[in-house]
Amino acid sequence: MDPRPHPQRRTSGSRRPLTGPFRELPGRLRRRIGGTSDAVAGGTAPYPHRPATATPPPWGPPWWRGPWQGSASRHLPWLTSLAVLVIQQAGSQGAAANQEGLRTPLDVYARLLLTVGPLLLLVRHRHPRTAVFGTAAATIIYLGAGYPYGPVFVSVAVAAFAAVVAGQRYAAAAALGLVWAGHLLTGYALREWLPPANDQPPGWQSELLIAAWIAAVLAAAELARTRRQEWARRRAEEEEAERRRVNEERLRIARELHDVLAHSISVINVQAGMGLALLDSDPAQARTALTTIKTASKEALGEVRQVLDTLRAPGDAPRAPAPGLARLPDLTAQAADAGLRVTVETDGEARSLPPGADLAAFRIVQEALTNVIRHSGSRTARVRLRYRSAELRVDVDDDGPASEGGTGPTTGGNGLVGMRERAAALGGSAEAGPRDDGGFRVTARLPLTAGGNVTPPPAKESP
């Protein structure tokens, strides 16, 4: 027999297998990655064959944490049940002293009935219907035996409260109705056949008091249930907002890394091909290509390090300013090193932009020029910046056609999606597509007003 475990059999203490490069990680790190919290945050369990157990929220009293809140149902509410037991036993002893000669004295059976209710309260979260009907039955038997009136109603009140909070409002109302009906039967219809002898009717004032008590218990339980649902909804909204913020931050970091690496690696790729081609025939030009590769890689490493620094210390200020249109000459110089001649035109009076719009405009131009280098056969590109009072329009054109073997920029890769996301984050828009004459154009409109979550440009002072 093959001593190796079956591939579908999961041995005790094992983790889900990892594939790819994670297989080479140390054991402790692989175990930590094997149960990532991303799966739980996304709504799936780390192990698909295990049912996901909800974590009880930290709000609300412990007796609210029943089977509807996952693992909290494993803990029995023994403390509140013990308190009810003490109240019923001690309170009934005092009630018996006040009602001596009017009701049946407490005996061992009365003590057992006063204990049954608190014992049933131990399962009121797991089985609310069983608890509420069981405590109601014990209360009716206690009243039918003629024992003294007192805190015997506490058990059924607590069980009905828990049942309403758990969503079993009809069961709670039915159980309290049975208690009232049982009290009517034992106090009026069956009074002559039940102890104690010569018992007098309790009176309609007592019945109205019981009815008011039942209504108060149901109203308080329904209010608690409503508050609990409101708290749960609010907490779910907060968790959803937190997940949304995390996802937006991931998208932002992914866009930054894509824009930085795509442009720099494209330049490095072109220069590396040029250096290999000219290594033997023109060593000087090959040396220039290698110098360009070194410069581009150094700048890319600096920007990547800046992005990673925001991950390590998200609350700290960045060590270097974010890139903007002021670095456009460096960007065109890198494109020129890759064999692309870029002309920049400005329409309107150039001015300093808000940081968000400045960064978005720079990244959009960077991604557009990267697409020209990678996918277009044109060796020229035109960048036009149109400054208006309410928006900045950015146009990047090339004369095409698509390079042979390239995918073409119209396939809608991550770069074009990132452009649209950057513009949409400011309340603007970005479009990309072929022109009628065969070229390709990228157009972005970035608002500079309060609607775009940026500040408007400062007004010029009069001379």
C-alpha positions, 0 to 999 in steps of 0.5 A, spaced: 500 500 500 502 506 498 504 510 504 503 517 502 496 520 504 491 521 499 491 527 495 484 529 497 485 527 504 486 532 509 491 530 515 490 533 522 493 540 522 495 541 515 493 547 511 491 548 504 496 547 499 500 553 496 502 553 489 507 557 485 512 561 488 509 561 495 511 553 495 519 555 496 517 560 502 519 558 509 514 553 513 512 559 518 510 564 512 507 559 508 502 557 514 501 565 515 499 566 507 495 559 507 490 562 512 489 570 509 484 574 512 483 577 505 478 571 503 474 572 510 474 579 508 471 578 501 466 573 504 469 566 503 472 562 508 479 560 508 477 553 507 472 552 503 469 545 506 468 548 513 462 553 514 464 560 516 463 562 523 461 569 524 465 573 529 460 576 535 460 583 535 463 587 541 457 591 542 451 589 545 450 585 552 452 578 552 445 575 552 444 578 545 449 573 542 445 567 541 445 562 535 444 568 530 451 571 531 455 565 530 460 562 535 457 566 541 452 560 542 457 556 545 457 560 551 451 559 556 448 565 559 449 562 566 450 568 570 443 571 568 440 565 569 443 564 576 441 571 578 434 569 576 434 563 580 436 567 586 431 572 585 425 567 584 427 563 590 429 568 595 423 573 592 418 567 593 420 566 600 418 573 602 412 572 598 410 566 601 411 569 608 406 575 606 401 571 603 401 565 609 394 562 610 392 565 603 396 561 598 399 554 598 406 554 602 412 553 599 414 545 598 420 541 595 415 541 588 415 549 588 422 549 589 423 545 583 418 549 579 422 555 581 428 552 578 426 549 572 425 556 569 432 559 570 435 552 568 431 553 561 434 560 560 440 557 559 438 555 552 434 561 551 439 563 545 440 556 542 432 554 542 428 560 544 422 557 542 423 551 547 425 556 553 419 561 552 414 555 552 418 551 557 418 557 562 411 558 561 408 551 562 412 551 569 409 558 571 402 555 569 403 549 573 406 553 579 400 558 579 395 552 578 398 548 584 396 555 588 403 557 590 404 564 592 404 570 587 411 573 586 417 573 582 415 566 578 414 571 572 421 573 571 423 567 568 418 567 562 419 574 562 426 573 560 425 568 555 420 572 552 425 578 551 430 573 548 425 570 543 423 577 541 430 579 540 432 572 536 426 574 531 421 569 535 416 574 536 410 570 535 412 564 539 413 569 545 407 573 544 403 566 544 407 563 550 405 570 554 398 569 552 398 562 555 400 564 561 395 569 562 390 564 559 392 559 565 392 564 570 385 566 568 383 558 568 386 557 575 383 563 578 376 563 576 374 557 572 378 551 575 378 555 582 374 550 586 378 544 584 385 547 585 388 548 591 388 552 596 381 551 599 377 557 599 381 561 594 378 567 592 378 570 585 384 575 584 380 580 581 380 584 574 385 589 577 390 583 577 388 581 570 389 588 568 396 588 571 398 582 568 396 584 561 400 591 562 406 587 564 405 582 558 405 589 553 411 592 557 415 586 556 413 585 548 414 592 547 421 593 551 423 586 547 421 589 540 425 596 542 431 592 543 430 587 537 430 594 533 436 597 536 440 591 535 438 590 528 440 598 527 446 597 530 448 591 526 446 595 520 450 600 522 456 596 523 455 592 516 455 599 513 462 601 517 465 594 515 463 595 507 465 602 507 472 600 510 473 594 505 471 600 500 476 604 502 481 598 502 480 596 495 480 604 493 487 604 496 489 598 492 487 600 486 490 607 487 497 603 488 496 599 483 495 605 478 501 608 481 506 602 480 503 600 473 504 607 470 511 608 473 513 601 471 510 601 464 513 607 462 520 605 465 520 598 463 518 600 456 524 605 455 529 600 458 526 595 453 527 599 447 534 602 449 536 595 451 534 592 444 538 598 441 544 597 445 544 590 443 544 592 436 549 597 436 554 593 441 559 591 436 558 596 430 557 603 434 560 602 442 559 609 443 551 609 442 551 602 445 554 606 451 549 611 451 543 606 451 546 603 457 546 610 460 539 611 459 537 604 462 541 606 468 537 613 469 530 610 467 531 604 472 534 609 478 528 614 477 523 608 477 526 605 483 525 612 486 518 612 485 516 605 487 520 606 493 516 612 494 509 608 493 512 603 498 513 608 503 506 610 503 504 602 505 509 602 510 507 608 514 500 611 511 500 616 516 506 620 514 508 625 509 511 623 503 519 624 503 518 626 496 513 631 492 508 627 487 510 628 480 506 633 476 506 637 469 513 640 472 516 634 470 514 633 463 520 635 460 524 629 463 518 625 461 519 627 454 526 626 454 525 619 456 521 618 450 526 621 446 531 616 449 526 611 446 526 614 439 520 618 440 520 625 439 514 629 443 512 636 442 508 639 447 503 645 446 500 649 451 493 653 450 491 658 455 495 661 461 499 655 464 498 655 472 500 651 478 494 646 479 492 642 485 496 636 487 490 631 485 489 634 478 497 635 477 499 628 478 493 625 474 495 629 468 502 627 469 500 620 469 495 620 463 501 623 459 506 618 461 501 612 460 499 615 453 506 616 451 508 609 454 502 606 449 505 610 443 512 607 444 510 600 445 504 599 440 505 605 435 509 605 429 509 612 429 516 616 432 512 622 433 507 624 438 504 631 440 501 633 447 497 639 448 495 642 454 489 646 454 488 651 460 481 653 462 478 656 468 474 650 470 478 644 467 484 642 464 484 638 457 490 634 456 490 631 448 496 626 446 496 624 439 500 620 434 500 618 427 500 611 428 499 606 425 499 600 430 506 597 430 507 590 427 506 584 432 503 589 437 496 589 441 495 596 439 492 601 444 485 600 443 485 593 446 483 597 453 489 594 457 490 596 465 493 603 462 487 605 459 483 603 465 487 607 470 486 613 466 479 613 466 479 611 474 484 617 475 480 622 471 473 619 474 476 620 481 477 628 480 470 628 477 472 628 470 473 623 464 478 620 459 477 617 453 482 613 448 481 611 441 483 611 433 482 617 429 479 618 422 486 619 419 489 612 422 492 615 428 490 615 436 488 620 441 488 620 448 483 625 451 482 627 458 478 632 462 480 634 469 475 639 473 479 644 477 473 647 481 470 644 487 466 639 484 472 635 482 474 635 489 480 640 488 481 648 489 479 653 484 485 657 481 487 663 484 485 670 481 490 674 478 492 680 482 491 687 478 497 691 477 
